[in-house]
Amino acid sequence: MICFTVIYYQITLLYQQIVVEVNADSSEQQSNSKNNLYCAVAIDAGSTGTRILAVAFEKIQFIKKKTLLQRIFCYKGFTKECIYFKIDNYIFQKEEGGLSQYAYNEMKREQIIRALLKQAENFMNTNQKCGITPLLLRATAGLRLLNDKSDEIINQVKRIFSEYSNKFKVDENSVAIMNGDDEGYYAWFTINYLFDNQMSFKNTAAVFDLGGGSLQITFYLPNNEKNITIDPKYIKLYTVMGEERKFYTYSYLGFGLMEVRTKIFKPKDNDILNVTSPCHNTNDVLTYTFNSKIYYITGSLSDGIKENYKTCQKAIKSIVEKTVGNLEDMTSLNYTVAISFFYDLGLDAELIRTFKFNIIL
């Protein structure tokens, strides 16, 4: 039995690159008389939506022993000085549809990106003390699944970003497709940042991140942990707070909510777009669209709600167990936070309560 804490924050994306970027020399930054604001803008090109998060951080420096402050991250250097980055203000906006959903619609992709960049400009007008601010776009599983078409989309975004180089810090690394391991780690980084867990690393949360195209599982591996047996291929090293730390992180490409549904489809007459599904139990023909493909799903007569559920559950369970495998070792971890579509589905199923937000699976 695993106890999940299912949460939702508007701040769904906080790349570590940004925190590193905003720790720039003072010559690159402007500030008012009281606060040093260090700002960053990130666009999350997800499988089902394209989102922008613009954040202004206040930099706080002091010599004395650090204390646990809400939503504050501390960088440890080679001196006794401690630097905190505290969120001063932020904006979060979303455009419906991921760039991968418009793989063959260049005009729509440009419309989405420019709408979000307009929000970024408004943010900068409100925070005029930010100075030079890095602008990033990171694409996730949706573009990883597109293969060759993804290069065209990335190059289009780079061309658009180049028009904003006088307003933001833009370079050759500003637009890229994030690999799955990093996607999982950044989800972990964000959640534990918000929970103030990176101060001591004694009670960090494992993070399950269910996107549209992939599933990420990430947790910190303390050096003294002897109860967890991990395949070495899942272990990655990341530098956090100036120290190299060990993590379990893996991205299951194709096991996001939207993509995994296609894995249980069975083609009719060798037609990959005309399919049957064990999770569709009526005679009606439904359509399902994902990554520019339209599937026509034919069901069968209903055998009753319970039987339908069992048939669908068996189909999903069989493909998940073959790939994701057994995670019993995770029961020795402190606690697990499930985000993204885990929250949305839990909310729709009325599994999430307004008190404590705990679900027992």
Secondary structure, 3 states (H helix, E strand, C coil): CCEEEECCCCCCCCCHHHHHHHCCCHHHCCCCCCCCEEEEEEEEECCCEEEEEEEEEEEEEECCCCCCCCCEEEEECCCCCEEEEEEEEEEEEEEECCHHHHCCCHHHHHHHHHHHHHHHHHHHHHCCCCCCCEEEEEECHHHHCCCHHHHHHHHHHHHHHHCCCCCCECCCCCEEECCHHHHHHHHHHHHHHHCCCCCCCCCCCEEEEECCCEEEEEEECCCCCCCCCCCHHHEEEEEECCEEEEEEEEEEECCCHHHHHHHHCEEECCEEEEEECCCCCCCCEEEEEECCEEEEEECCCCCCHHHHHHHHHHHHHHHHHHHCCCCHHHHHCCCEEEEEHHHHHHHHCCCCCCCCCEEEC
